[in-house]
Each structure stands twice: as structure tokens, then as C-alpha cells.
């Protein structure tokens, strides 16, 4: 067992407790409540047991805590976000896009379009579905490989992990569409598909 994994798991619990709304509970009461939800007697018991678990078991608890956090986290103001969609058992990612131009084969080139984060809570409410807000590398990787679904990713994480989606604009050529090739995709819903390199 790696001690840093246990410490990260505790940090994940604390982060979830900060954003959770559980009646009139204080932060400390929320920590106890969440510890009990995971089968522990209290926070002290959570810490004691997690310190002796295997890395795989700690990872499962951490992933669940992160998922619950990302389901309710609010976007930070003044930060550009990008909307991505991951589907289970599919290596492709879809993203909300904007037109960048035509490529040499007469196909549309689309790149991720930035959105204001405050649209995520509205989507959660209007669609009655989960919209994850990720804030760090661990959360992003867990979403891509475990949770899937609709996710808002801040600009800095996109630049670090999804730069290939933005580099598509390098395929744009000057001039009108090359009519020698048929148009293969119609982007009626502003979503484009990307085949990322698996991390």
C-alpha cells in the first residue's frame, strides 16, 4: 500500500464534504456522514482502515469519491471550459465544436469550442442528467476510462491532455471547399468526433 494513495483518498473525501449539502450539517458532520455512507463508523475509522487497504481498494474508494464530487462540483467563474462526451467501450470522444475551415479533402475541420462554465448547472437541471466538472488530472482520467458521459473540462487540462483535438485546425487549407470530394459528415448538432491517443 502506498501511503500517498491513502492520503489522496482522504483528500477526495474532504473535497466531497466541502461541496456536499446535507441538511444543516457542518463540514465535520458531513465528513462523518460520508464516512458512514462508505461503511465506516466515522472519519477516524475511515482513515485507520484506508491506511491498511490495498492500492486497488483505495483506488476504488477514491474513484467513487471523485465521481460524486465531479457530479456536484460547480464550475469556477472566469474560466473557459470545453464540453466533451465519452461513451463506454468507445475510444472516441465527441466534443462541442466550432467550424475552423475546410481540409484538402473538402471535409469540415472542427475544433473544440469554449463555453462558459455556468452552462453546466443549467444542463444538469434541464436535461436531468449528470454533467461532470473535472478539475485535475486524476478526475479527468477517471472520467475518460471509468465514468464516461458528459464532462466540462477546463482549458488548462484540455491543453495538457487533449491538445490533439485543437491541433486539427492545422489541417485547414485556404480557399473554398474542394468539390472533388463528397461531404462525409453533416455537423447539424455542433458535435464533432475525435479519436484520441489513449493515455
Contact map, one row per residue, 1 for C-alpha under 8 A:
1110100000000000000000000000000000000000000000000011111000000000000000000000000000000000000000000000000000000000000000000000000000000000000000000000000000000000000000000000000000000000000000000000000
1111110000000000000000000000000000000000000000000000001000000000000000000000000000000000000000000000000000000000000000000000000000000000000000000000000000000000000000000000000000000000000000000000000
1111111000000000000000000000000000000000000000000010000000000000000000000000000000000000000000000000000000000000000000000000000000000000000000000000000000000000000000000000000000000000000000000000000
0111111100000000000000000000000000000000000000000000000000000000000000000000000000000000000000000000000000000000000000000000000000000000000000000000000000000000000000000000000000000000000000000000000
1111111110000000000000000000000000000000000000000000001001100000000000000000000000000000000000000000000000000000000000000000000000000000000000000000000000000000000000000000000000000000000000000000000
0111111111000000000000000000000000000000000000100110000001000000000000000000000000000000000000000000000000000000000000000000000000000000000000000000000000000000000000000000000000000000000000000000000
0011111111100000000000000000000000000000000000000000000000000000000000000000000000000000000000000000000000000000000000000000000000000000000000000000000000000000000000000000000000000000000000000000000
0001111111110000000000000000000000000000000000000000000000000100000000000000000000000000000000000000000000000000000000000000000000000000000000000000000000000000000000000000000000000000000000000000000
0000111111111000000000000000000000000000000000000100000001101100100000000000000000000000000000000000000000000000000000000000000000000000000000000000000000000000000000000000000000000000000000000000000
0000011111111100000000000000000000000000000000100000000000000000000000000000000000000000000000000000000000000000000000000000000000000000000000000000000000000000000000000000000000000000000000000000000
0000001111111110000000000000000000000000000000000000000000000000000000000000000000000000000000000000000000000000000000000000000000000000000000000000000000000000000000000000000000000000000000000000000
0000000111111111000000000000000000000000000000000000000000000100110000000000000000000000000000000000000000000000000000000000000000000000000000000000000000000000000000000000000000000000000000000000000
0000000011111111100000000000001001100000000000000000000000000100100000000000000000000000000000000000000000000000000000000000000000000000000000000000000000000000000000000000000000000000000000000000000
0000000001111111110000000000001000000000000000000000000000000000000000000000000000000000000000000000000000000000000000000000000000000000000000000000000000000000000000000000000000000000000000000000000
0000000000111111111000000000000000000000000000000000000000000000000010000000000000000000000000000000000000000000000000000000000000000000000000000000000000000000000000000000000000000000000000000000000
0000000000011111111100000000000000000000000000000000000000000000110110000000000000000000000000000000000000000000000000000000000000000000000000000000000000000000000000000000000000000000000000000000000
0000000000001111111100000010011001000000000000000000000000000000000000000000000000000000000000000000000000000000000000000000000000000000000000000000000000000000000000000000000000000000000000000000000
0000000000000111111100000010000000000000000000000000000000000000000000000000000000000000000000000000000000000000000000000000000000000000000000000000000000000000000000000000000000000000000000000000000
0000000000000011111110000000000000000000000000000000000000000000000010011000000000000000000000000000000000000000000000000000000000000000000000000000000000000000000000000000000000000000000000000000000
0000000000000001111111000000010000000000000000000000000000000000000000010000000000000000000000000000000000000000000000000000000000000000000000000000000000000000000000000000000000000000000000000000000
0000000000000000001111111000000000000000000000000000000000000000000000000000000000000000000000000000000000000000000000000000000000000000000000000000000000000000000000000000000000000000000000000000000
0000000000000000000111111000010000000000000000000000000000000000000000000000000000000000000000000000000000000000000000000000000000000000000000000000000000000000000000000000000000000000000000000000000
0000000000000000000011111000000000000000000000000000000000000000000000000000000000000000000000000000000000000000000000000000000000000000000000000000000000000000000000000000000000000000000000000000000
0000000000000000000011111100000000000000000000000000000000000000000000000000000000000000000000000000000000000000000000000000000000000000000000000000000000000000000000000000000000000000000000000000000
0000000000000000000011111111110000000000000000000000000000000000000000000000000000000000000000000000000000000000000000000000000000000000000000000000000000000000000000000000000000000000000000000000000
0000000000000000000000011111110000000000000000000000000000000000000000000000000000000000000000000000000000000000000000000000000000000000000000000000000000000000000000000000000000000000000000000000000
0000000000000000110000001111111000000000000000000000000000000000000000000000000000000000000000000000000000000000000000000000000000000000000000000000000000000000000000000000000000000000000000000000000
0000000000000000000000001111111100000000000000000000000000000000000000000000000000000000000000000000000000000000000000000000000000000000000000000000000000000000000000000000000000000000000000000000000
0000000000000000000000001111111110000000000000000000000000000000000000000000000000000000000000000000000000000000000000000000000000000000000000000000000000000000000000000000000000000000000000000000000
0000000000000000100101001111111111000000000000000000000000000000000000000000000000000000000000000000000000000000000000000000000000000000000000000000000000000000000000000000000000000000000000000000000
0000000000001100100000000011111111100000011000000000000000000000000000000000000000000000000000000000000000000000000000000000000000000000000000000000000000000000000000000000000000000000000000000000000
0000000000000000000000000001111111110000111000000000000000000000000000000000000000000000000000000000000000000000000000000000000000000000000000000000000000000000000000000000000000000000000000000000000
0000000000000000000000000000111111111000010000000000000000000000000000000000000000000000000000000000000000000000000000000000000000000000000000000000000000000000000000000000000000000000000000000000000
0000000000001000100000000000011111111100000000000000000000000000000000000000000000000000000000000000000000000000000000000000000000000000000000000000000000000000000000000000000000000000000000000000000
0000000000001000000000000000001111111111111001000000000000000000000000000000000000000000000000000000000000000000000000000000000000000000000000000000000000000000000000000000000000000000000000000000000
0000000000000000000000000000000111111111110000000000000000000000000000000000000000000000000000000000000000000000000000000000000000000000000000000000000000000000000000000000000000000000000000000000000
0000000000000000000000000000000011111111000000000000000000000000000000000000000000000000000000000000000000000000000000000000000000000000000000000000000000000000000000000000000000000000000000000000000
0000000000000000000000000000000001111111000000000000000000000000000000000000000000000000000000000000000000000000000000000000000000000000000000000000000000000000000000000000000000000000000000000000000
0000000000000000000000000000000000111111100000000000000000000000000000000000000000000000000000000000000000000000000000000000000000000000000000000000000000000000000000000000000000000000000000000000000
0000000000000000000000000000000000111111111011000000000000000000000000000000000000000000000000000000000000000000000000000000000000000000000000000000000000000000000000000000000000000000000000000000000
0000000000000000000000000000000100110011111111000000000000000000000000000000000000000000000000000000000000000000000000000000000000000000000000000000000000000000000000000000000000000000000000000000000
0000000000000000000000000000001110110001111111000000000000000000000000000000000000000000000000000000000000000000000000000000000000000000000000000000000000000000000000000000000000000000000000000000000
0000000000000000000000000000001100100001111111100000000000000000000000000000000000000000000000000000000000000000000000000000000000000000000000000000000000000000000000000000000000000000000000000000000
0000000000000000000000000000000000000000111111110000000000000000000000000000000000000000000000000000000000000000000000000000000000000000000000000000000000000000000000000000000000000000000000000000000
0000000000000000000000000000000000000001111111111000000000000000000000000000000000000000000000000000000000000000000000000000000000000000000000000000000000000000000000000000000000000000000000000000000
0000000000000000000000000000000000100001111111111100000000000000000000000000000000000000000000000000000000000000000000000000000000000000000000000000000000000000000000000000000000000000000000000000000
0000010001000000000000000000000000000000001111111110000000000000000000000000000000000000000000000000000000000000000000000000000000000000000000000000000000000000000000000000000000000000000000000000000
0000000000000000000000000000000000000000000111111111000000000000000000000000000000000000000000000000000000000000000000000000000000000000000000000000000000000000000000000000000000000000000000000000000
0000000000000000000000000000000000000000000011111111100000000000000000000000000000000000000000000000000000000000000000000000000000000000000000000000000000000000000000000000000000000000000000000000000
0000010010000000000000000000000000000000000001111111100001000000000000000000000000000000000000000000000000000000000000000000000000000000000000000000000000000000000000000000000000000000000000000000000
1010010000000000000000000000000000000000000000111111100000000000000000000000000000000000000000000000000000000000000000000000000000000000000000000000000000000000000000000000000000000000000000000000000
1000000000000000000000000000000000000000000000011111110000000000000000000000000000000000000000000000000000000000000000000000000000000000000000000000000000000000000000000000000000000000000000000000000
1000000000000000000000000000000000000000000000001111111011000000000000000000000000000000000000000000000000000000000000000000000000000000000000000000000000000000000000000000000000000000000000000000000
1000000000000000000000000000000000000000000000000001111111000000000000000000000000000000000000000000000000000000000000000000000000000000000000000000000000000000000000000000000000000000000000000000000
1100100000000000000000000000000000000000000000000000111111100000000000000000000000000000000000000000000000000000000000000000000000000000000000000000000000000000000000000000000000000000000000000000000
0000000000000000000000000000000000000000000000000000011111110000000000000000000000000000000000000000000000000000000000000000000000000000000000000000000000000000000000000000000000000000000000000000000
0000000000000000000000000000000000000000000000000000111111111000000000000000000000000000000000000000000000000000000000000000000000000000000000000000000000000000000000000000000000000000000000000000000
0000110010000000000000000000000000000000000000000100111111111100000000000000000000000000000000000000000000000000000000000000000000000000000000000000000000000000000000000000000000000000000000000000000
0000100010000000000000000000000000000000000000000000001111111110000000000000000000000000000000000000000000000000000000000000000000000000000000000000000000000000000000000000000000000000000000000000000
0000000000000000000000000000000000000000000000000000000111111111000000000000000000000000000000000000000000000000000000000000000000000000000000000000000000000000000000000000000000000000000000000000000
0000000010000000000000000000000000000000000000000000000011111111100000000000000000000000000000000000000000000000000000000000000000000000000000000000000000000000000000000000000000000000000000000000000
0000000110011000000000000000000000000000000000000000000001111111110000000000000000000000000000000000000000000000000000000000000000000000000000000000000000000000000000000000000000000000000000000000000
0000000000000000000000000000000000000000000000000000000000111111111000000000000000000000000000000000000000000000000000000000000000000000000001000000000000000000000000000000000000000000000000000000000
0000000000000000000000000000000000000000000000000000000000011111111100000000000000000000000000000000000000000000000000000000000000000000000000000000000000000000000000000000000000000000000000000000000
0000000010011001000000000000000000000000000000000000000000001111111110000000000000000000000000000000000000000000000000000000000000000000000000000000000000000000000000000000000000000000000000000000000
0000000000010001000000000000000000000000000000000000000000000111111111000000000000000000000000000000000000000000000000000000000000000000001000000000000000000000000000000000000000000000000000000000000
0000000000000000000000000000000000000000000000000000000000000011111111100000000000000000000000000000000000000000000000000000000000010000001000100010000000000000000000000000000000000000000000000000000
0000000000000001000000000000000000000000000000000000000000000001111111110000000000000000000000000000000000000000000000000000000000000000000000000000000000000000000000000000000000000000000000000000000
0000000000000011001000000000000000000000000000000000000000000000111111111000000000000000000000000000000000000000000000000000000000000000000000000000000000000000000000000000000000000000000000000000000
0000000000000000000000000000000000000000000000000000000000000000011111111000000000000000000000000000000000000000000000000000000000011100001000000000000000000000000000000000000000000000000000000000000
0000000000000000000000000000000000000000000000000000000000000000001111111000000000000000000000000000000000000000000000000000000001111000000000000000000000000000000000000000000000000000000000000000000
0000000000000000001100000000000000000000000000000000000000000000000111111100000000000000000000000000000000000000000000000000000000011000000000000000000000000000000000000000000000000000000000000000000
0000000000000000001000000000000000000000000000000000000000000000000011111110000000000000000000000000000000000000000000000000000000011000000000000000000000000000000000000000000000000000000000000000000
0000000000000000000000000000000000000000000000000000000000000000000000011111000000000000000000000000000000000000000000001000000000001000000000000000000000000000000000000000000000000000000000000000000
0000000000000000000000000000000000000000000000000000000000000000000000001111100000000000000000000000000000000000000011010000000000001000000000000000000000000000000000000000000000000000000000000000000
0000000000000000000000000000000000000000000000000000000000000000000000000111111000000000000000000000000000000000000010000000000000000000000000000000000000000000000000000000000000000000000000000000000
0000000000000000000000000000000000000000000000000000000000000000000000000011111000000000000000000000000000000000000011000000000000000000000000000000000000000000000000000000000000000000000000000000000
0000000000000000000000000000000000000000000000000000000000000000000000000001111100000000000000000000000000000000000100000000000000000000000000000000000000000000000000000000000000000000000000000000000
0000000000000000000000000000000000000000000000000000000000000000000000000001111110000000000000000000000000000000000110000000000000000000000000000000000001100000000000000000000000000000000000000000000
0000000000000000000000000000000000000000000000000000000000000000000000000000011111000000000000000000000000000000011110000000000000000000000000000000000001100000000000000000000000000000000000000000000
0000000000000000000000000000000000000000000000000000000000000000000000000000001111100000000000000000000000000000011110000000000000000000000000000000000111100000000000000000000000000000000000000000000
0000000000000000000000000000000000000000000000000000000000000000000000000000000111110000000000110000000000000001111000000000000000000000000000000000000111100100000000000000000000000000000000000000000
0000000000000000000000000000000000000000000000000000000000000000000000000000000011111000000000110000000000000001111000000000000000000000000000000000011110000000000000000000000000000000000000000000000
0000000000000000000000000000000000000000000000000000000000000000000000000000000001111100000011110000000000000000000000000000000000000000000000000000011110000000000000000000000000000000000000000000000
0000000000000000000000000000000000000000000000000000000000000000000000000000000000111110000011100000000000000000000000000000000000000000000000000001111000000000000000000000000000000000000000000000000
0000000000000000000000000000000000000000000000000000000000000000000000000000000000011111011111000000000000000000000000000000000000000000000000010001110000000000000000000000000000000000000000000000000
0000000000000000000000000000000000000000000000000000000000000000000000000000000000001111111110000000000000000000000000000000000000000000000000000001100000000000000000000000000000000000000000000000000
0000000000000000000000000000000000000000000000000000000000000000000000000000000000000111110000000000000000000000000000000000000000000000000000000111000000000000000000000000000000000000000000000000000
0000000000000000000000000000000000000000000000000000000000000000000000000000000000000011111000000000000000000000000000000000000000000000000000000000000000000000000000000000000000000000000000000000000
0000000000000000000000000000000000000000000000000000000000000000000000000000000000000111111110000000000000000000000000000000000000000000000000000000000000000000000000000000000000000000000000000000000
0000000000000000000000000000000000000000000000000000000000000000000000000000000000000110111110000000000000000000000000000000000000000000000000000000000000000000000000000000000000000000000000000011010
0000000000000000000000000000000000000000000000000000000000000000000000000000000000000110011111000000000000000000000000000000000000000000000000000000000000000000000000000000000000000000000000001111000
0000000000000000000000000000000000000000000000000000000000000000000000000000000000011110011111100000000000000000000000000000000000000000000000000000000000000000000000000000000000000000000000001111000
0000000000000000000000000000000000000000000000000000000000000000000000000000000000011100000111110000000000000000000000000000000000000000000000000000000000000000000000000000000000000000000000111100000
0000000000000000000000000000000000000000000000000000000000000000000000000000000001111000000011111000000000000001000000000000000000000000000000000000000000000000000000000000000000000000000000111100000
0000000000000000000000000000000000000000000000000000000000000000000000000000000001110000000001111100000000000001100000000000000000000000000000000000000000000000000000000000000000000000000001110000000
0000000000000000000000000000000000000000000000000000000000000000000000000000000000000000000000111110000000000111100000000000000000000000000000000000000000000000000000000000000000000000000001110000000
0000000000000000000000000000000000000000000000000000000000000000000000000000000000000000000000011111000000000111100000000000000000000000000000000000000000000000000000000000000000000000000001000000000
0000000000000000000000000000000000000000000000000000000000000000000000000000000000000000000000001111100000011110000000000000000000000000000000000000000000000000000000000000000000000000000000000000000
0000000000000000000000000000000000000000000000000000000000000000000000000000000000000000000000000111110000011110000000000000000000000000000000000000000000000000000000001001000000000000000000000000000
0000000000000000000000000000000000000000000000000000000000000000000000000000000000000000000000000011111000011100000000000000000000000000000000000000000000000000000000001001100000000000000000000000000
0000000000000000000000000000000000000000000000000000000000000000000000000000000000000000000000000001111111111000000000000000000000000000000000000000000000000000000000000011110111000000000000000000000
0000000000000000000000000000000000000000000000000000000000000000000000000000000000000000000000000000111111111000000000000000000000000000000000000000000000000000000000000011100010000000000000000000000
0000000000000000000000000000000000000000000000000000000000000000000000000000000000000000000000000000011111100000000000000000000000000000000000000000000000000000000000000011100001000000000000000000000
0000000000000000000000000000000000000000000000000000000000000000000000000000000000000000000000000000011111100000000000000000000000000000000000000000000000000000000000000000000001011000000000000000000
0000000000000000000000000000000000000000000000000000000000000000000000000000000000000000000000000000011111110000000000000000000000000000000000000000000000000000000000000000000011111110000000000000000
0000000000000000000000000000000000000000000000000000000000000000000000000000000000000000000000000000011111111000000000000000000000000000000000000000000000000000000000000000000010000011100000000000000
0000000000000000000000000000000000000000000000000000000000000000000000000000000000000000000000000011111001111100000000000000000000000000000000000000000000000000000000000000000000000000100000000000000
0000000000000000000000000000000000000000000000000000000000000000000000000000000000000000000000000011111000111110000000000000000000000000000000000000000000000000000000011011000000000000000000000000000
0000000000000000000000000000000000000000000000000000000000000000000000000000000000000000000000001111100000011111000000000000000000000000000000000000000000000000000000011000000000000000000000010000000
0000000000000000000000000000000000000000000000000000000000000000000000000000000000000000000000001111000000001111100000000000000000000000000000000000000000000000000011111000000000000000000000010000000
0000000000000000000000000000000000000000000000000000000000000000000000000000000001100000000000111100000000000111110000000000000000000000000000000000000000000000000011000000000000000000000000000000000
0000000000000000000000000000000000000000000000000000000000000000000000000000000001100000000000011100000000000011111000000000000000000000000000000000000000000000000000000000000000000000000000000000000
0000000000000000000000000000000000000000000000000000000000000000000000000000000111100000000000000000000000000001111100000000000000000000000000000000000000000000000000000000000000000000000000000000000
0000000000000000000000000000000000000000000000000000000000000000000000000000000111100000000000000000000000000000111110100000000000000000000000000000000000000000000000000000000000000000000000000000000
0000000000000000000000000000000000000000000000000000000000000000000000000000011110000000000000000000000000000000011111100000000000000000000000000000000000000000000000000000000000000000000000000000000
0000000000000000000000000000000000000000000000000000000000000000000000000011101110000000000000000000000000000000001111110000000000000000000000000000000100000000000000000000000000000000000000000000000
0000000000000000000000000000000000000000000000000000000000000000000000000010100000000000000000000000000000000000000111111100000000000000000000000000000000000000000000000000000000000000000000000000000
0000000000000000000000000000000000000000000000000000000000000000000000000000000000000000000000000000000000000000001111111110000000000000000000000000000000000000000000000000000000000000000000000000000
0000000000000000000000000000000000000000000000000000000000000000000000000010000000000000000000000000000000000000000011111111000000101000000000000000000100000000000000000000000000000000000000000000000
0000000000000000000000000000000000000000000000000000000000000000000000000100000000000000000000000000000000000000000001111111100000100000000000000000000000000000000000000000000000000000000000000000000
0000000000000000000000000000000000000000000000000000000000000000000000000000000000000000000000000000000000000000000001111111110000000000000000000000000000000000000000000000000000000000000000000000000
0000000000000000000000000000000000000000000000000000000000000000000000000000000000000000000000000000000000000000000000111111111110100000000000000000000000000000000000000000000000000000000000000000000
0000000000000000000000000000000000000000000000000000000000000000000000000000000000000000000000000000000000000000000000011111111111100000000000000000000000000000000000000000000000000000000000000000000
0000000000000000000000000000000000000000000000000000000000000000000000000000000000000000000000000000000000000000000000001111111110000000000000000000000000000000000000000000000000000000000000000000000
0000000000000000000000000000000000000000000000000000000000000000000000000000000000000000000000000000000000000000000000000111111100000000000000000000000000000000000000000000000000000000000000000000000
0000000000000000000000000000000000000000000000000000000000000000000000000000000000000000000000000000000000000000000000000011111110000000000000000000000000000000000000000000000000000000000000000000000
0000000000000000000000000000000000000000000000000000000000000000000000000000000000000000000000000000000000000000000000000011111111000000000000000000000000000000000000000000000000000000000000000000000
0000000000000000000000000000000000000000000000000000000000000000000000000000000000000000000000000000000000000000000000000011101111100000000000000000000000000000000000000000000000000000000000000000000
0000000000000000000000000000000000000000000000000000000000000000000000100000000000000000000000000000000000000000000000000001000111110000000000000000110000000000000000000000000000000000000000000000000
0000000000000000000000000000000000000000000000000000000000000000000000100000000000000000000000000000000000000000000000011011000011111000000000000000111100000000000000000000000000000000000000000000000
0000000000000000000000000000000000000000000000000000000000000000001001111000000000000000000000000000000000000000000000000000000001111100000000000000111100000000000000000000000000000000000000000000000
0000000000000000000000000000000000000000000000000000000000000000000001111110000000000000000000000000000000000000000000010000000000111110000000000000001110000000000000000000000000000000000000000000000
0000000000000000000000000000000000000000000000000000000000000000000001000000000000000000000000000000000000000000000000000000000000011111001100000000001111000000000000000000000000000000000000000000000
0000000000000000000000000000000000000000000000000000000000000000000000000000000000000000000000000000000000000000000000000000000000001111101100000000000011001000000000000000000000000000000000000000000
0000000000000000000000000000000000000000000000000000000000000000000000000000000000000000000000000000000000000000000000000000000000000111111100000000000000001000000000000000000000000000000000000000000
0000000000000000000000000000000000000000000000000000000000000000000000000000000000000000000000000000000000000000000000000000000000000011111110000000000000001000000000000000000000000000000000000000000
0000000000000000000000000000000000000000000000000000000000000000000000000000000000000000000000000000000000000000000000000000000000000001111111000000000000000000000000000000000000000000000000000000000
0000000000000000000000000000000000000000000000000000000000000000011001000000000000000000000000000000000000000000000000000000000000000111111111100000000000000000000000000000000000000000000000000000000
0000000000000000000000000000000000000000000000000000000000000000000000000000000000000000000000000000000000000000000000000000000000000111111111110000000010000000000000000000000000000000000000000000000
0000000000000000000000000000000000000000000000000000000000000000000000000000000000000000000000000000000000000000000000000000000000000000111111111100000000000000000000000000000000000000000000000000001
0000000000000000000000000000000000000000000000000000000000000010000000000000000000000000000000000000000000000000000000000000000000000000011111111110000000000000000000000000000000000000000000000000000
0000000000000000000000000000000000000000000000000000000000000000001000000000000000000000000000000000000000000000000000000000000000000000001111111111101000000000000000000000000000000000000000000000000
0000000000000000000000000000000000000000000000000000000000000000000000000000000000000100000000000000000000000000000000000000000000000000000111111111000000000000000000000000000000000000000000000000000
0000000000000000000000000000000000000000000000000000000000000000000000000000000000000000000000000000000000000000000000000000000000000000000011111111000000000000000000000000000000000000000000000000000
0000000000000000000000000000000000000000000000000000000000000000000000000000000000000001000000000000000000000000000000000000000000000000000011111111000000000000000000000000000000000000000000000000000
0000000000000000000000000000000000000000000000000000000000000000001000000000000000000001000000000000000000000000000000000000000000000000000001111111100000000000000000000000000000000000000000000000000
0000000000000000000000000000000000000000000000000000000000000000000000000000000000001111000000000000000000000000000000000000000000000000000000111111110000000000000000000000000000000000000000000000000
0000000000000000000000000000000000000000000000000000000000000000000000000000000000001110000000000000000000000000000000000000000001110000000000100011111000000000000000000000000000000000000000000000000
0000000000000000000000000000000000000000000000000000000000000000000000000000000000111100000000000000000000000000000000000000000001110000000000000001111100000000000000000000000000000000000000000000000
0000000000000000000000000000000000000000000000000000000000000000000000000000000000111000000000000000000000000000000000000000000000111100000000100000111110000000000000000000000000000000000000000000000
0000000000000000000000000000000000000000000000000000000000000000000000000000000011110000000000000000000000000000000010010000000000111100000000000000011111000000000000000000000000000000000000000000000
0000000000000000000000000000000000000000000000000000000000000000000000000000000011110000000000000000000000000000000000000000000000001110000100000000001111101100000000000000000000000000000000000000000
0000000000000000000000000000000000000000000000000000000000000000000000000000001111000000000000000000000000000000000000000000000000000110000000000000000111111100000000000000000000000000000000000000000
0000000000000000000000000000000000000000000000000000000000000000000000000000001111000000000000000000000000000000000000000000000000000000000000000000000011111110000000000000000000000000000000000000000
0000000000000000000000000000000000000000000000000000000000000000000000000000000000000000000000000000000000000000000000000000000000000000000000000000000001111111000000000000000000000000000000000000000
0000000000000000000000000000000000000000000000000000000000000000000000000000000000000000000000000000000000000000000000000000000000000011100000000000000011111111110000000000000000000000000000000000000
0000000000000000000000000000000000000000000000000000000000000000000000000000000001000000000000000000000000000000000000000000000000000000000000000000000011111111111000000000000000000000000000000000000
0000000000000000000000000000000000000000000000000000000000000000000000000000000000000000000000000000000000000000000000000000000000000000000000000000000000111111111000000000000000000000000000000000000
0000000000000000000000000000000000000000000000000000000000000000000000000000000000000000000000000000000000000000000000000000000000000000000000000000000000011111111000000000000000000000000000000000000
0000000000000000000000000000000000000000000000000000000000000000000000000000000000000000000000000000000000000000000000000000000000000000000000000000000000001111111000000000000000000000000000000000000
0000000000000000000000000000000000000000000000000000000000000000000000000000000000000000000000000000000000000000000000000000000000000000000000000000000000001111111111000000000000000000000000000001000
0000000000000000000000000000000000000000000000000000000000000000000000000000000000000000000000000000000000000000000000000000000000000000000000000000000000000111111111100000000000000000000000000000000
0000000000000000000000000000000000000000000000000000000000000000000000000000000000000000000000000000000000000000000000000000000000000000000000000000000000000000011111110000000000000000000000000001000
0000000000000000000000000000000000000000000000000000000000000000000000000000000000000000000000000000000000000011000000000000000000000000000000000000000000000000011111110000000000000000000000000101000
0000000000000000000000000000000000000000000000000000000000000000000000000000000000000000000000000000000000000011000000000000000000000000000000000000000000000000011111111000000000000000000000000000000
0000000000000000000000000000000000000000000000000000000000000000000000000000000000000000000000000000000000000010000000000000000000000000000000000000000000000000001111111100000000000000000000000000000
0000000000000000000000000000000000000000000000000000000000000000000000000000000000000000000000000000000000001110000000000000000000000000000000000000000000000000000111111111000000000000000000000000000
0000000000000000000000000000000000000000000000000000000000000000000000000000000000000000000000000001100000001110000000000000000000000000000000000000000000000000000001111111000000000000000000000000000
0000000000000000000000000000000000000000000000000000000000000000000000000000000000000000000000000000000000000000000000000000000000000000000000000000000000000000000000111111000000000000000000000000000
0000000000000000000000000000000000000000000000000000000000000000000000000000000000000000000000000000011100001000000000000000000000000000000000000000000000000000000000011111100000000000000000000000000
0000000000000000000000000000000000000000000000000000000000000000000000000000000000000000000000000001111100001000000000000000000000000000000000000000000000000000000000011111110000000000000000000000000
0000000000000000000000000000000000000000000000000000000000000000000000000000000000000000000000000000111100000000000000000000000000000000000000000000000000000000000000000011111000000000000000000000000
0000000000000000000000000000000000000000000000000000000000000000000000000000000000000000000000000000010000000000000000000000000000000000000000000000000000000000000000000001111100000000000000000000000
0000000000000000000000000000000000000000000000000000000000000000000000000000000000000000000000000000000000000000000000000000000000000000000000000000000000000000000000000000111110000000000000000000000
0000000000000000000000000000000000000000000000000000000000000000000000000000000000000000000000000000010000000000000000000000000000000000000000000000000000000000000000000000011111000000000000000000000
0000000000000000000000000000000000000000000000000000000000000000000000000000000000000000000000000000011001100000000000000000000000000000000000000000000000000000000000000000001111100000000000000000000
0000000000000000000000000000000000000000000000000000000000000000000000000000000000000000000000000000010111000000000000000000000000000000000000000000000000000000000000000000000111111000000000000000000
0000000000000000000000000000000000000000000000000000000000000000000000000000000000000000000000000000000001000000000000000000000000000000000000000000000000000000000000000000000011111100000000000000000
0000000000000000000000000000000000000000000000000000000000000000000000000000000000000000000000000000000011000000000000000000000000000000000000000000000000000000000000000000000001111100000000000000000
0000000000000000000000000000000000000000000000000000000000000000000000000000000000000000000000000000000011000000000000000000000000000000000000000000000000000000000000000000000001111110000000000000000
0000000000000000000000000000000000000000000000000000000000000000000000000000000000000000000000000000000001000000000000000000000000000000000000000000000000000000000000000000000000111111000000000000000
0000000000000000000000000000000000000000000000000000000000000000000000000000000000000000000000000000000001100000000000000000000000000000000000000000000000000000000000000000000000001111110000000000000
0000000000000000000000000000000000000000000000000000000000000000000000000000000000000000000000000000000000100000000000000000000000000000000000000000000000000000000000000000000000000111110000000000000
0000000000000000000000000000000000000000000000000000000000000000000000000000000000000000000000000000000000110000000000000000000000000000000000000000000000000000000000000000000000000011111000000000000
0000000000000000000000000000000000000000000000000000000000000000000000000000000000000000000000000000000000000000000000000000000000000000000000000000000000000000000000000000000000000011111100000000000
0000000000000000000000000000000000000000000000000000000000000000000000000000000000000000000000000000000000000000000000000000000000000000000000000000000000000000000000000000000000000000111111110000000
0000000000000000000000000000000000000000000000000000000000000000000000000000000000000000000000000000000000000000000000000000000000000000000000000000000000000000000000000000000000000000011111100000000
0000000000000000000000000000000000000000000000000000000000000000000000000000000000000000000000000000000000000000000000000000000000000000000000000000000000000000000000000000000000000000001111100000000
0000000000000000000000000000000000000000000000000000000000000000000000000000000000000000000000011100000000000000000000000000000000000000000000000000000000000000000000000000000000000000001111110000000
0000000000000000000000000000000000000000000000000000000000000000000000000000000000000000000001111000000000000000000000000000000000000000000000000000000000000000000000000000000000000000001111111000000
0000000000000000000000000000000000000000000000000000000000000000000000000000000000000000000001111000000000000110000000000000000000000000000000000000000000000000000000000000000000000000001001111100000
0000000000000000000000000000000000000000000000000000000000000000000000000000000000000000000111100000000000000000000000000000000000000000000000000000000000000000000000000000000000000000000000111110000
0000000000000000000000000000000000000000000000000000000000000000000000000000000000000000000111100000000000000000000000000000000000000000000000000000000000000000000010000000000000000000000000011111000
0000000000000000000000000000000000000000000000000000000000000000000000000000000000000000001110000000000000000000000000000000000000000000000000000000000000000000000000000000000000000000000000001111100
0000000000000000000000000000000000000000000000000000000000000000000000000000000000000000001110000000000000000000000000000000000000000000000000000000000000000000010110000000000000000000000000000111110
0000000000000000000000000000000000000000000000000000000000000000000000000000000000000000000000000000000000000000000000000000000000000000000000000000000000000000000000000000000000000000000000000011111
0000000000000000000000000000000000000000000000000000000000000000000000000000000000000000001000000000000000000000000000000000000000000000000000000000000000000000000000000000000000000000000000000001111
0000000000000000000000000000000000000000000000000000000000000000000000000000000000000000000000000000000000000000000000000000000000000000000010000000000000000000000000000000000000000000000000000000111
